[in-house]
């Protein structure tokens, strides 16, 4: 297991376990489709290790602005 995933610092960095999982999945898909790693030393590392290192080095983050904008467009329920 990747040691960084045992530490809560990486979970707190992205805002929770769900967001971390989503970020890892999205970035791994980008790498599988031919995206280039954003870190220099990838020799002998799995794609998962590359993604975790990118998160730790703040090379990738979650863009919360899209979520916030989508919530503003939704109608608010009427109070009872």
VMD Tcl script that builds the backbone (N, CA, C; Angstrom):
set m [mol new atoms 240]
animate dup $m
set s [atomselect $m all]
$s set {name element resname resid chain x y z} {
  {N N UNK 1 A 0.848 -1.196 0.000}
  {CA C UNK 1 A 0.000 0.000 0.000}
  {C C UNK 1 A 0.877 1.237 0.000}
  {N N UNK 2 A 0.403 2.262 -0.608}
  {CA C UNK 2 A 1.142 3.511 -0.682}
  {C C UNK 2 A 1.051 4.216 0.673}
  {N N UNK 3 A 2.203 4.517 1.238}
  {CA C UNK 3 A 2.287 5.059 2.595}
  {C C UNK 3 A 1.540 6.385 2.758}
  {N N UNK 4 A 1.545 7.230 1.740}
  {CA C UNK 4 A 0.880 8.537 1.842}
  {C C UNK 4 A -0.620 8.398 2.080}
  {N N UNK 5 A -1.223 7.294 1.627}
  {CA C UNK 5 A -2.665 7.098 1.809}
  {C C UNK 5 A -3.023 6.736 3.243}
  {N N UNK 6 A -2.048 6.317 4.034}
  {CA C UNK 6 A -2.284 6.002 5.444}
  {C C UNK 6 A -2.359 7.265 6.294}
  {N N UNK 7 A -1.816 8.349 5.792}
  {CA C UNK 7 A -1.770 9.611 6.533}
  {C C UNK 7 A -3.013 10.447 6.213}
  {N N UNK 8 A -3.594 11.060 7.221}
  {CA C UNK 8 A -4.790 11.876 6.986}
  {C C UNK 8 A -4.474 13.215 6.332}
  {N N UNK 9 A -3.206 13.586 6.253}
  {CA C UNK 9 A -2.838 14.877 5.661}
  {C C UNK 9 A -3.283 14.964 4.205}
  {N N UNK 10 A -3.108 13.893 3.439}
  {CA C UNK 10 A -3.501 13.920 2.022}
  {C C UNK 10 A -5.024 13.975 1.885}
  {N N UNK 11 A -5.730 13.339 2.808}
  {CA C UNK 11 A -7.196 13.371 2.793}
  {C C UNK 11 A -7.680 14.788 3.092}
  {N N UNK 12 A -7.088 15.417 4.092}
  {CA C UNK 12 A -7.460 16.782 4.454}
  {C C UNK 12 A -7.068 17.780 3.367}
  {N N UNK 13 A -5.997 17.496 2.663}
  {CA C UNK 13 A -5.511 18.400 1.623}
  {C C UNK 13 A -6.536 18.591 0.508}
  {N N UNK 14 A -7.238 17.513 0.144}
  {CA C UNK 14 A -8.207 17.597 -0.950}
  {C C UNK 14 A -9.641 17.755 -0.477}
  {N N UNK 15 A -9.880 17.616 0.832}
  {CA C UNK 15 A -11.211 17.872 1.357}
  {C C UNK 15 A -12.029 16.642 1.677}
  {N N UNK 16 A -11.390 15.496 1.831}
  {CA C UNK 16 A -12.116 14.295 2.238}
  {C C UNK 16 A -11.775 13.090 1.395}
  {N N UNK 17 A -12.195 11.936 1.887}
  {CA C UNK 17 A -11.889 10.676 1.208}
  {C C UNK 17 A -12.562 10.568 -0.156}
  {N N UNK 18 A -13.807 11.013 -0.248}
  {CA C UNK 18 A -14.518 10.928 -1.520}
  {C C UNK 18 A -13.835 11.784 -2.585}
  {N N UNK 19 A -13.486 13.000 -2.219}
  {CA C UNK 19 A -12.818 13.876 -3.176}
  {C C UNK 19 A -11.454 13.327 -3.575}
  {N N UNK 20 A -10.739 12.746 -2.617}
  {CA C UNK 20 A -9.441 12.138 -2.915}
  {C C UNK 20 A -9.618 10.997 -3.907}
  {N N UNK 21 A -10.592 10.145 -3.661}
  {CA C UNK 21 A -10.853 9.023 -4.553}
  {C C UNK 21 A -11.212 9.503 -5.956}
  {N N UNK 22 A -12.058 10.517 -6.040}
  {CA C UNK 22 A -12.468 11.056 -7.341}
  {C C UNK 22 A -11.278 11.666 -8.082}
  {N N UNK 23 A -10.444 12.392 -7.360}
  {CA C UNK 23 A -9.267 13.015 -7.969}
  {C C UNK 23 A -8.307 11.957 -8.486}
  {N N UNK 24 A -8.068 10.922 -7.699}
  {CA C UNK 24 A -7.168 9.840 -8.117}
  {C C UNK 24 A -7.713 9.156 -9.364}
  {N N UNK 25 A -8.995 8.844 -9.364}
  {CA C UNK 25 A -9.598 8.162 -10.513}
  {C C UNK 25 A -9.519 9.003 -11.781}
  {N N UNK 26 A -9.837 10.282 -11.659}
  {CA C UNK 26 A -9.818 11.158 -12.828}
  {C C UNK 26 A -8.408 11.296 -13.390}
  {N N UNK 27 A -7.430 11.489 -12.500}
  {CA C UNK 27 A -6.047 11.663 -12.958}
  {C C UNK 27 A -5.484 10.370 -13.539}
  {N N UNK 28 A -5.812 9.217 -12.940}
  {CA C UNK 28 A -5.331 7.946 -13.485}
  {C C UNK 28 A -5.904 7.709 -14.879}
  {N N UNK 29 A -7.141 8.087 -15.100}
  {CA C UNK 29 A -7.744 7.966 -16.427}
  {C C UNK 29 A -6.995 8.840 -17.428}
  {N N UNK 30 A -6.652 10.071 -17.020}
  {CA C UNK 30 A -5.889 10.957 -17.902}
  {C C UNK 30 A -4.540 10.339 -18.262}
  {N N UNK 31 A -3.862 9.739 -17.282}
  {CA C UNK 31 A -2.574 9.108 -17.545}
  {C C UNK 31 A -2.729 7.897 -18.466}
  {N N UNK 32 A -3.767 7.101 -18.264}
  {CA C UNK 32 A -3.998 5.932 -19.110}
  {C C UNK 32 A -4.314 6.326 -20.550}
  {N N UNK 33 A -4.903 7.509 -20.706}
  {CA C UNK 33 A -5.238 7.985 -22.054}
  {C C UNK 33 A -4.082 8.733 -22.704}
  {N N UNK 34 A -2.915 8.725 -22.057}
  {CA C UNK 34 A -1.731 9.312 -22.672}
  {C C UNK 34 A -1.255 10.616 -22.063}
  {N N UNK 35 A -1.877 11.065 -20.997}
  {CA C UNK 35 A -1.436 12.290 -20.335}
  {C C UNK 35 A -0.041 12.126 -19.756}
  {N N UNK 36 A 0.698 13.209 -19.711}
  {CA C UNK 36 A 2.052 13.169 -19.181}
  {C C UNK 36 A 2.062 13.401 -17.679}
  {N N UNK 37 A 2.916 12.668 -16.971}
  {CA C UNK 37 A 3.057 12.900 -15.533}
  {C C UNK 37 A 3.588 14.312 -15.257}
  {N N UNK 38 A 3.154 14.893 -14.157}
  {CA C UNK 38 A 3.558 16.249 -13.786}
  {C C UNK 38 A 4.738 16.263 -12.826}
  {N N UNK 39 A 5.252 15.089 -12.506}
  {CA C UNK 39 A 6.425 15.010 -11.642}
  {C C UNK 39 A 7.604 14.518 -12.470}
  {N N UNK 40 A 8.810 14.836 -12.011}
  {CA C UNK 40 A 10.010 14.523 -12.785}
  {C C UNK 40 A 10.403 13.055 -12.679}
  {N N UNK 41 A 10.439 12.509 -11.485}
  {CA C UNK 41 A 10.950 11.160 -11.281}
  {C C UNK 41 A 9.816 10.145 -11.295}
  {N N UNK 42 A 9.603 9.495 -12.447}
  {CA C UNK 42 A 8.557 8.477 -12.556}
  {C C UNK 42 A 9.147 7.086 -12.759}
  {N N UNK 43 A 10.442 6.978 -12.775}
  {CA C UNK 43 A 11.128 5.705 -13.015}
  {C C UNK 43 A 10.718 4.657 -11.979}
  {N N UNK 44 A 10.143 3.560 -12.446}
  {CA C UNK 44 A 9.783 2.454 -11.574}
  {C C UNK 44 A 8.547 2.678 -10.726}
  {N N UNK 45 A 7.792 3.744 -10.961}
  {CA C UNK 45 A 6.592 4.028 -10.168}
  {C C UNK 45 A 5.344 3.604 -10.935}
  {N N UNK 46 A 4.362 3.114 -10.204}
  {CA C UNK 46 A 3.074 2.787 -10.813}
  {C C UNK 46 A 2.308 4.090 -11.068}
  {N N UNK 47 A 1.246 3.988 -11.855}
  {CA C UNK 47 A 0.430 5.180 -12.113}
  {C C UNK 47 A -0.173 5.712 -10.823}
  {N N UNK 48 A -0.556 4.823 -9.925}
  {CA C UNK 48 A -1.128 5.242 -8.645}
  {C C UNK 48 A -0.097 6.031 -7.851}
  {N N UNK 49 A 1.137 5.564 -7.804}
  {CA C UNK 49 A 2.191 6.264 -7.079}
  {C C UNK 49 A 2.475 7.632 -7.698}
  {N N UNK 50 A 2.401 7.720 -9.016}
  {CA C UNK 50 A 2.604 9.000 -9.712}
  {C C UNK 50 A 1.510 9.976 -9.319}
  {N N UNK 51 A 0.259 9.520 -9.335}
  {CA C UNK 51 A -0.871 10.394 -8.995}
  {C C UNK 51 A -0.765 10.877 -7.548}
  {N N UNK 52 A -0.455 9.980 -6.624}
  {CA C UNK 52 A -0.325 10.362 -5.218}
  {C C UNK 52 A 0.782 11.392 -5.054}
  {N N UNK 53 A 1.901 11.194 -5.734}
  {CA C UNK 53 A 3.009 12.150 -5.644}
  {C C UNK 53 A 2.617 13.504 -6.234}
  {N N UNK 54 A 1.838 13.511 -7.299}
  {CA C UNK 54 A 1.344 14.768 -7.879}
  {C C UNK 54 A 0.461 15.511 -6.874}
  {N N UNK 55 A -0.357 14.783 -6.140}
  {CA C UNK 55 A -1.221 15.410 -5.132}
  {C C UNK 55 A -0.373 15.965 -3.993}
  {N N UNK 56 A 0.571 15.175 -3.509}
  {CA C UNK 56 A 1.426 15.589 -2.393}
  {C C UNK 56 A 2.217 16.852 -2.765}
  {N N UNK 57 A 2.682 16.925 -4.017}
  {CA C UNK 57 A 3.468 18.076 -4.464}
  {C C UNK 57 A 2.594 19.230 -4.962}
  {N N UNK 58 A 1.277 19.149 -4.763}
  {CA C UNK 58 A 0.325 20.190 -5.187}
  {C C UNK 58 A 0.361 20.454 -6.691}
  {N N UNK 59 A 0.628 19.426 -7.466}
  {CA C UNK 59 A 0.613 19.554 -8.925}
  {C C UNK 59 A -0.802 19.441 -9.470}
  {N N UNK 60 A -1.674 18.725 -8.742}
  {CA C UNK 60 A -3.076 18.609 -9.137}
  {C C UNK 60 A -3.956 18.857 -7.916}
  {N N UNK 61 A -5.116 19.441 -8.159}
  {CA C UNK 61 A -6.088 19.709 -7.103}
  {C C UNK 61 A -7.495 19.527 -7.673}
  {N N UNK 62 A -8.467 19.581 -6.807}
  {CA C UNK 62 A -9.866 19.527 -7.233}
  {C C UNK 62 A -10.334 20.944 -7.494}
  {N N UNK 63 A -11.045 21.122 -8.602}
  {CA C UNK 63 A -11.591 22.435 -8.940}
  {C C UNK 63 A -13.009 22.515 -8.380}
  {N N UNK 64 A -13.157 23.163 -7.223}
  {CA C UNK 64 A -14.460 23.291 -6.581}
  {C C UNK 64 A -15.321 24.381 -7.197}
  {N N UNK 65 A -14.765 25.214 -8.054}
  {CA C UNK 65 A -15.541 26.313 -8.623}
  {C C UNK 65 A -16.659 25.796 -9.507}
  {N N UNK 66 A -16.449 24.688 -10.208}
  {CA C UNK 66 A -17.487 24.121 -11.054}
  {C C UNK 66 A -18.656 23.635 -10.209}
  {N N UNK 67 A -18.380 22.977 -9.096}
  {CA C UNK 67 A -19.421 22.495 -8.202}
  {C C UNK 67 A -20.200 23.657 -7.605}
  {N N UNK 68 A -19.491 24.689 -7.193}
  {CA C UNK 68 A -20.140 25.853 -6.601}
  {C C UNK 68 A -21.048 26.538 -7.620}
  {N N UNK 69 A -20.600 26.662 -8.854}
  {CA C UNK 69 A -21.420 27.296 -9.888}
  {C C UNK 69 A -22.647 26.474 -10.206}
  {N N UNK 70 A -22.526 25.157 -10.223}
  {CA C UNK 70 A -23.680 24.303 -10.497}
  {C C UNK 70 A -24.719 24.420 -9.396}
  {N N UNK 71 A -24.321 24.525 -8.156}
  {CA C UNK 71 A -25.247 24.648 -7.040}
  {C C UNK 71 A -25.993 25.980 -7.071}
  {N N UNK 72 A -25.372 27.017 -7.583}
  {CA C UNK 72 A -26.016 28.334 -7.643}
  {C C UNK 72 A -27.113 28.349 -8.697}
  {N N UNK 73 A -26.990 27.528 -9.736}
  {CA C UNK 73 A -27.983 27.520 -10.815}
  {C C UNK 73 A -29.224 26.728 -10.451}
  {N N UNK 74 A -29.151 25.872 -9.462}
  {CA C UNK 74 A -30.280 25.034 -9.093}
  {C C UNK 74 A -31.298 25.843 -8.285}
  {N N UNK 75 A -32.587 25.620 -8.543}
  {CA C UNK 75 A -33.601 26.319 -7.750}
  {C C UNK 75 A -33.577 25.819 -6.297}
  {N N UNK 76 A -33.850 26.728 -5.408}
  {CA C UNK 76 A -33.877 26.379 -3.990}
  {C C UNK 76 A -35.276 25.890 -3.630}
  {N N UNK 77 A -35.372 24.875 -2.759}
  {CA C UNK 77 A -36.698 24.389 -2.382}
  {C C UNK 77 A -37.445 25.428 -1.560}
  {N N UNK 78 A -38.758 25.421 -1.708}
  {CA C UNK 78 A -39.593 26.360 -0.969}
  {C C UNK 78 A -39.647 25.971 0.502}
  {N N UNK 79 A -39.576 26.942 1.414}
  {CA C UNK 79 A -39.655 26.627 2.835}
  {C C UNK 79 A -41.074 26.219 3.206}
  {N N UNK 80 A -41.178 25.363 4.216}
  {CA C UNK 80 A -42.494 24.928 4.697}
  {C C UNK 80 A -42.857 25.608 5.972}
}
mol reanalyze $m
mol bondsrecalc $m
mol representation Tube
mol addrep $m
